[in-house]
Amino acid sequence: MQEMNLTWMKACHDEIVVGAKVLHYPATHFERLWRKYHHLGNFPAVRFGGELVVPASFHLEARDEYLKYSDKTTQQEKLKELLERAAFLSDEEVQSQLETGSVVSIDTVRESLRQGVWIPPRQLRPSLFSLLQRRPSKEAMERMQRMRRMPAEVLFEAVGLLKMESLDQGLQKVVEQLETRGWAACHLGLHGKLMDRARLEASQLKPKMSKGATVIENRVVDPTESPNALRGDWTLFMQEQGLTGPKGPAPTLTMLESALTDLGMQLDPRLRRSRLQLRITERCDGMLACYEEGGAYSAHLDNADGDGRVDGRVLTMVMYLNQNWDRRAGGELAIFEPEKGELGDEQVEGKWYMVSPEANTLVLLLADRVLHEVRSAYAERYALSMWFCGQHAEYGGS
């Protein structure tokens, strides 16, 4: 290791082994696979004098399968069986992934060569992912806006969600609501003085805020282009502006941001086991938002287009900071819940559930599935939002 300047491996080889992953399978025919292991021979399962043990992997399985047999024909057959078992999809699995849009039939190379121009891959059928990108048309949105509005149920108003003696039951109840309705509103049970400090810090940071923007397909959208782009808030991202940390200008907001992160991580195993089969992989920077008098945000999905990435935003959390909010000032979060049809259908029917932006209220919703809007506020309205990224099972999550 010294000769190769790899002393760092001696210090942390355990972490390397734990984090080791097979990044790809050989995309080749079986005779070349056999030639690879014929060339490698009986290579060792340890590296650097035994300091680094190669973890169980396809690589070691292929070596052992090759060494079991002496004749080329049997070796090729066994390696073929191993590769098919480890890396190939069955006909049923292929059909399932075609139906969900996880894979498509690719004939773009042949067609591009034949026609002499680039032919993009064709999708055999609409995928669930493409259905999630559907936004209601302007006419459908106008019809939906006339549908019934009613107060939302706020869970745990008596006990709060963050109390340690009720946290497990509370999180499970939240997951059940996300499964059945796509959203949940909760009372946090935090002390009023803590919420007062958070609101004061937020107002002191207002001069650092900039006008909120709508991004669709990684492009900032002009409000005149889309009914989903009418947005009247001022925002800042905490970490981006170096505002986090116990010695920063917003220690209370930093603590609340950490609490939301912890909630998201504790929700992760429960969401994986739920019918949603939702896996959280990371969180985004906490966003502080202020709506001035008359500010609103038209109906939208937080992630209607996949965020242009594999692990897009899947879960939204919004914590309100407005102690003693006067409900006559409006500013409600309105959440649309379909009752007949699906979001994007021209004839969808449903209700809007209204959440008042009162301090100690936390709203969670599926970022890529739940339509919501901020109603006009007639007083300064503050909120701390966080998004969690991940994958649904139908996109390859597990």
C-alpha positions as CSV (number, residue, x, y, z in Angstrom):
1,M,0.0,0.0,0.0
2,Q,2.9,2.4,0.7
3,E,4.4,1.7,-2.7
4,M,1.1,2.5,-4.3
5,N,0.3,5.4,-2.0
6,L,-2.9,3.7,-0.8
7,T,-2.4,4.1,2.9
8,W,-5.8,5.6,3.1
9,M,-7.3,2.2,2.4
10,K,-5.7,0.8,5.5
11,A,-7.3,3.4,7.6
12,C,-10.9,3.0,6.3
13,H,-11.1,-0.2,4.4
14,D,-14.2,-1.3,6.5
15,E,-16.1,1.7,5.2
16,I,-15.1,1.0,1.7
17,V,-16.3,-2.6,1.9
18,V,-19.6,-1.5,3.4
19,G,-20.1,1.0,0.7
20,A,-19.0,-1.2,-2.2
21,K,-21.5,-1.8,-4.9
22,V,-21.7,-3.6,-8.2
23,L,-22.1,-0.7,-10.7
24,H,-22.9,-2.7,-13.8
25,Y,-23.1,-6.2,-15.3
26,P,-21.1,-7.2,-18.4
27,A,-23.1,-6.1,-21.4
28,T,-21.7,-8.7,-23.7
29,H,-22.2,-12.2,-25.1
30,F,-21.4,-15.2,-23.0
31,E,-18.3,-16.2,-24.8
32,R,-16.7,-12.9,-24.0
33,L,-17.8,-13.3,-20.4
34,W,-16.0,-16.7,-20.4
35,R,-12.9,-15.2,-21.9
36,K,-12.8,-12.5,-19.2
37,Y,-12.7,-15.1,-16.4
38,H,-10.5,-17.4,-18.4
39,H,-8.0,-14.5,-18.5
40,L,-8.5,-13.6,-14.8
41,G,-8.1,-17.1,-13.6
42,N,-8.2,-17.8,-9.9
43,F,-7.9,-14.2,-8.7
44,P,-7.8,-13.7,-4.9
45,A,-10.8,-12.6,-2.9
46,V,-8.6,-10.2,-0.8
47,R,-6.6,-7.2,-1.7
48,F,-3.5,-5.4,-0.3
49,G,-2.1,-8.2,1.7
50,G,-5.5,-9.3,3.1
51,E,-6.4,-5.9,4.4
52,L,-9.3,-5.4,2.1
53,V,-11.8,-8.3,1.6
54,V,-13.7,-8.2,-1.7
55,P,-17.4,-8.4,-0.7
56,A,-19.8,-10.9,-2.2
57,S,-20.6,-9.9,-5.7
58,F,-21.4,-11.1,-9.2
59,H,-17.6,-10.8,-9.9
60,L,-16.8,-13.4,-7.3
61,E,-19.7,-15.6,-8.2
62,A,-18.6,-15.6,-11.9
63,R,-15.0,-16.5,-10.8
64,D,-16.2,-19.5,-8.7
65,E,-18.6,-20.7,-11.4
66,Y,-15.7,-20.7,-13.9
67,L,-13.4,-22.6,-11.6
68,K,-15.9,-25.3,-10.8
69,Y,-15.6,-26.8,-14.3
70,S,-12.7,-27.7,-16.5
71,D,-14.2,-27.7,-20.0
72,K,-15.0,-24.6,-21.9
73,T,-18.5,-25.6,-22.9
74,T,-19.7,-26.2,-19.4
75,Q,-18.0,-23.1,-18.1
76,Q,-19.8,-21.0,-20.8
77,E,-23.2,-22.7,-20.0
78,K,-22.8,-22.0,-16.2
79,L,-21.7,-18.4,-16.7
80,K,-24.7,-17.9,-19.0
81,E,-27.0,-19.3,-16.4
82,L,-25.5,-17.1,-13.7
83,L,-25.8,-13.9,-15.9
84,E,-29.4,-14.7,-16.8
85,R,-30.3,-15.3,-13.2
86,A,-28.5,-12.2,-11.9
87,A,-29.1,-9.6,-14.5
88,F,-31.8,-10.6,-17.0
89,L,-35.5,-9.9,-16.7
90,S,-38.1,-12.5,-17.2
91,D,-40.8,-12.0,-19.9
92,E,-43.2,-11.1,-17.1
93,E,-40.8,-8.6,-15.6
94,V,-40.2,-7.0,-19.0
95,Q,-43.9,-6.7,-19.6
96,S,-44.5,-5.2,-16.2
97,Q,-41.7,-2.6,-16.7
98,L,-43.0,-1.7,-20.1
99,E,-46.4,-1.1,-18.7
100,T,-45.1,1.2,-15.9
101,G,-42.7,3.0,-18.3
102,S,-39.6,1.9,-16.4
103,V,-38.2,0.5,-19.7
104,V,-39.0,1.2,-23.3
105,S,-38.2,-0.7,-26.5
106,I,-35.2,0.9,-28.0
107,D,-34.8,0.8,-31.8
108,T,-33.4,4.3,-32.1
109,V,-29.9,3.2,-33.3
110,R,-31.3,1.1,-36.2
111,E,-33.8,3.8,-37.2
112,S,-31.3,6.6,-36.9
113,L,-28.8,4.8,-39.1
114,R,-31.5,3.9,-41.6
115,Q,-32.9,7.5,-41.9
116,G,-29.6,9.3,-41.4
117,V,-31.0,11.6,-38.6
118,W,-31.4,11.2,-34.9
119,I,-34.6,9.3,-34.0
120,P,-35.4,9.5,-30.2
121,P,-36.5,6.4,-28.4
122,R,-40.2,5.7,-28.7
123,Q,-42.3,4.9,-25.6
124,L,-44.7,2.0,-26.2
125,R,-47.4,3.2,-23.9
126,P,-48.0,6.1,-21.5
127,S,-46.2,5.5,-18.2
128,L,-47.3,6.3,-14.7
129,F,-44.6,8.9,-14.7
130,S,-46.0,10.7,-17.7
131,L,-49.5,10.6,-16.1
132,L,-48.0,12.4,-13.1
133,Q,-46.9,15.2,-15.4
134,R,-50.4,16.0,-16.4
135,R,-51.5,19.5,-15.2
136,P,-55.1,20.5,-15.3
137,S,-56.0,22.7,-18.2
138,K,-57.0,26.3,-17.6
139,E,-60.6,25.4,-18.2
140,A,-60.5,22.4,-15.9
141,M,-58.8,24.5,-13.2
142,E,-61.5,27.1,-13.4
143,R,-64.1,24.4,-13.0
144,M,-62.2,22.9,-10.1
145,Q,-62.0,26.2,-8.3
146,R,-65.8,26.2,-8.0
147,M,-65.8,22.9,-6.1
148,R,-66.6,22.7,-2.4
149,R,-64.1,24.0,0.1
150,M,-64.1,22.8,3.7
151,P,-61.8,22.9,6.8
152,A,-59.1,20.3,7.0
153,E,-58.8,17.9,9.9
154,V,-55.7,18.6,11.9
155,L,-54.3,15.6,13.6
156,F,-53.0,15.6,17.2
157,E,-54.4,18.9,18.2
158,A,-54.7,17.8,21.8
159,V,-51.3,16.1,22.2
160,G,-49.0,17.3,19.4
161,L,-46.9,15.1,17.0
162,L,-43.4,15.8,18.3
163,K,-44.0,14.6,21.9
164,M,-41.8,11.6,22.4
165,E,-44.4,9.5,24.1
166,S,-46.7,9.7,21.0
167,L,-44.2,10.1,18.2
168,D,-44.3,6.5,16.8
169,Q,-48.1,6.4,16.8
170,G,-48.2,9.9,15.3
171,L,-45.8,9.0,12.4
172,Q,-47.8,5.9,11.6
173,K,-51.0,7.9,11.5
174,V,-49.3,10.3,9.1
175,V,-48.2,7.5,6.8
176,E,-51.8,6.1,6.8
177,Q,-53.1,9.6,5.7
178,L,-50.4,9.8,3.0
179,E,-51.4,6.4,1.7
180,T,-55.2,7.1,1.6
181,R,-55.3,10.8,0.9
182,G,-51.9,11.9,-0.2
183,W,-51.6,14.6,2.5
184,A,-51.8,15.1,6.3
185,A,-52.1,18.2,8.5
186,C,-50.7,17.8,12.1
187,H,-50.4,19.9,15.3
188,L,-46.8,19.8,16.5
189,G,-47.2,20.6,20.2
190,L,-44.2,23.0,20.3
191,H,-44.0,25.7,23.0
192,G,-45.5,29.1,22.1
193,K,-42.3,31.0,23.0
194,L,-40.3,28.8,20.6
195,M,-42.7,29.6,17.8
196,D,-42.5,33.3,18.7
197,R,-38.7,33.2,18.4
198,A,-38.9,31.4,15.0
199,R,-41.4,34.0,13.7
200,L,-39.1,36.9,14.9
201,E,-36.1,35.3,13.2
202,A,-38.1,34.9,10.0
203,S,-39.1,38.5,9.9
204,Q,-35.5,39.6,10.5
205,L,-34.4,37.6,7.5
206,K,-37.1,39.1,5.2
207,P,-34.6,41.7,3.7
208,K,-32.6,38.7,2.3
209,M,-35.5,37.2,0.5
210,S,-36.1,37.3,-3.2
211,K,-39.2,36.9,-5.4
212,G,-40.3,33.2,-5.6
213,A,-40.1,31.6,-9.0
214,T,-41.8,28.7,-10.7
215,V,-39.6,26.1,-12.4
216,I,-41.0,23.6,-14.9
217,E,-38.7,21.2,-16.7
218,N,-35.7,23.0,-15.2
219,R,-36.7,26.3,-16.6
220,V,-38.0,29.4,-14.8
221,V,-41.5,30.0,-16.2
222,D,-43.0,33.4,-17.0
223,P,-46.3,33.7,-15.1
224,T,-48.1,34.6,-18.3
225,E,-47.1,31.2,-19.8
226,S,-48.8,29.0,-17.3
227,P,-51.7,29.2,-14.9
228,N,-49.5,27.3,-12.4
229,A,-46.8,30.0,-12.3
230,L,-48.8,32.8,-10.6
231,R,-46.8,33.1,-7.4
232,G,-46.7,35.9,-4.9
233,D,-44.2,34.9,-2.2
234,W,-40.7,35.9,-1.2
235,T,-38.3,33.2,-0.4
236,L,-34.8,32.3,0.7
237,F,-33.0,28.9,1.1
238,M,-31.4,28.6,4.5
239,Q,-28.2,26.7,3.8
240,E,-27.6,28.4,0.5
241,Q,-27.4,31.7,2.3
242,G,-25.3,30.4,5.1
243,L,-28.0,31.0,7.7
244,T,-28.0,27.6,9.5
245,G,-26.0,26.6,12.5
246,P,-26.4,27.3,16.3
247,K,-24.3,30.5,16.0
248,G,-26.0,31.8,12.9
249,P,-28.6,34.5,12.7
250,A,-31.5,32.0,12.9
251,P,-30.8,29.3,15.6
252,T,-34.4,28.6,16.2
253,L,-35.2,28.1,12.5
254,T,-32.1,25.9,12.2
255,M,-33.4,23.7,15.1
256,L,-36.8,23.5,13.4
257,E,-35.2,22.6,10.1
258,S,-33.3,19.8,11.8
259,A,-36.5,18.6,13.4
260,L,-38.1,18.3,10.0
261,T,-35.1,16.4,8.7
262,D,-35.4,14.0,11.5
263,L,-39.1,13.5,10.9
264,G,-38.4,12.8,7.2
265,M,-35.8,10.2,8.1
266,Q,-38.1,8.6,10.6
267,L,-40.9,8.5,8.1
268,D,-38.6,6.8,5.5
269,P,-38.8,3.2,6.8
270,R,-42.5,3.5,7.4
271,L,-43.1,4.8,3.9
272,R,-41.1,2.0,2.4
273,R,-43.3,-0.6,4.2
274,S,-46.5,1.3,3.3
275,R,-48.6,0.8,0.2
276,L,-46.8,3.8,-1.3
277,Q,-43.5,1.9,-1.2
278,L,-41.8,5.3,-1.2
279,R,-38.1,5.6,-0.5
280,I,-36.5,8.8,0.7
281,T,-32.9,9.3,-0.4
282,E,-32.1,12.9,0.6
283,R,-33.6,16.2,1.6
284,C,-33.4,19.7,0.0
285,D,-32.4,22.9,1.6
286,G,-35.0,24.4,4.0
287,M,-36.9,27.3,2.4
288,L,-38.3,30.2,4.3
289,A,-41.2,32.0,2.6
290,C,-43.1,35.1,3.3
291,Y,-46.4,36.2,1.7
292,E,-47.1,39.9,2.0
293,E,-50.6,41.3,2.1
294,G,-52.5,40.1,-1.0
295,G,-49.8,37.4,-1.8
296,A,-51.0,34.0,-3.1
297,Y,-49.7,31.0,-5.1
298,S,-52.0,29.4,-7.7
299,A,-52.7,25.7,-7.8
300,H,-49.7,23.6,-8.6
301,L,-47.8,20.4,-7.9
302,D,-44.5,20.8,-6.2
303,N,-42.9,18.3,-8.6
304,A,-45.0,17.9,-11.7
305,D,-42.2,16.9,-14.1
306,G,-39.8,14.8,-12.1
307,D,-37.5,17.7,-11.3
308,G,-35.4,16.5,-14.3
309,R,-33.7,13.8,-12.2
310,V,-34.1,10.2,-11.0
311,D,-34.6,11.1,-7.4
312,G,-37.0,14.0,-7.6
313,R,-39.0,15.6,-4.8
314,V,-41.6,13.1,-3.5
315,L,-42.5,14.5,-0.1
316,T,-43.2,18.1,1.0
317,M,-43.3,19.4,4.6
318,V,-44.5,22.9,5.4
319,M,-44.3,24.3,9.0
320,Y,-46.2,27.4,9.8
321,L,-44.8,30.1,12.1
322,N,-47.7,32.5,12.5
323,Q,-48.6,32.7,16.2
324,N,-52.2,33.9,17.0
325,W,-53.0,33.9,13.3
326,D,-56.3,35.7,12.6
327,R,-58.3,33.4,10.3
328,R,-60.0,36.4,8.8
329,A,-56.6,37.2,7.2
330,G,-57.0,34.1,4.9
331,G,-53.7,32.7,3.7
332,E,-55.0,29.1,3.9
333,L,-53.2,26.2,2.2
334,A,-56.0,24.6,0.0
335,I,-55.4,21.0,-0.9
336,F,-57.4,19.3,-3.7
337,E,-58.5,15.8,-3.0
338,P,-60.1,13.9,-6.0
339,E,-63.2,11.9,-5.3
340,K,-64.0,10.9,-8.9
341,G,-61.4,10.5,-11.7
342,E,-57.8,11.5,-11.4
343,L,-55.9,14.8,-11.4
344,G,-55.6,15.9,-15.0
345,D,-58.9,14.4,-16.1
346,E,-61.1,17.1,-17.6
347,Q,-64.1,15.8,-15.6
348,V,-62.4,15.1,-12.3
349,E,-64.5,15.8,-9.2
350,G,-63.3,16.5,-5.7
351,K,-63.0,18.9,-2.7
352,W,-60.6,21.5,-1.5
353,Y,-59.4,21.1,2.2
354,M,-58.4,24.3,3.8
355,V,-55.5,24.5,6.3
356,S,-55.1,27.7,8.3
357,P,-51.4,28.8,8.5
358,E,-51.3,28.9,12.3
359,A,-48.1,28.3,14.2
360,N,-47.5,24.7,15.3
361,T,-49.2,23.3,12.2
362,L,-47.3,21.0,9.9
363,V,-48.6,19.9,6.5
364,L,-47.1,16.9,4.7
365,L,-48.1,16.0,1.1
366,L,-46.9,13.9,-1.8
367,A,-45.0,16.4,-3.8
368,D,-45.6,14.8,-7.2
369,R,-49.2,13.9,-6.8
370,V,-51.1,16.5,-4.7
371,L,-52.5,19.7,-6.2
372,H,-52.5,22.6,-3.7
373,E,-52.6,26.4,-3.6
374,V,-52.0,29.3,-1.2
375,R,-55.0,31.5,-0.9
376,S,-54.6,35.3,-0.7
377,A,-53.1,36.4,2.7
378,Y,-54.1,39.7,4.2
379,A,-51.3,39.8,6.7
380,E,-47.6,38.7,6.6
381,R,-47.6,34.9,6.5
382,Y,-44.4,32.9,7.2
383,A,-43.7,29.3,6.6
384,L,-40.6,27.0,6.7
385,S,-40.7,24.3,3.9
386,M,-38.6,21.3,3.2
387,W,-38.7,18.8,0.3
388,F,-37.5,15.2,0.5
389,C,-36.2,13.5,-2.6
390,G,-36.6,9.8,-3.5
391,Q,-38.3,7.2,-5.6
392,H,-41.6,5.4,-5.8
393,A,-41.5,1.7,-6.3
394,E,-42.8,2.0,-9.9
395,Y,-39.8,4.1,-10.8
396,G,-37.3,1.5,-9.5
397,G,-37.3,2.4,-5.8
398,S,-37.3,-0.3,-3.1
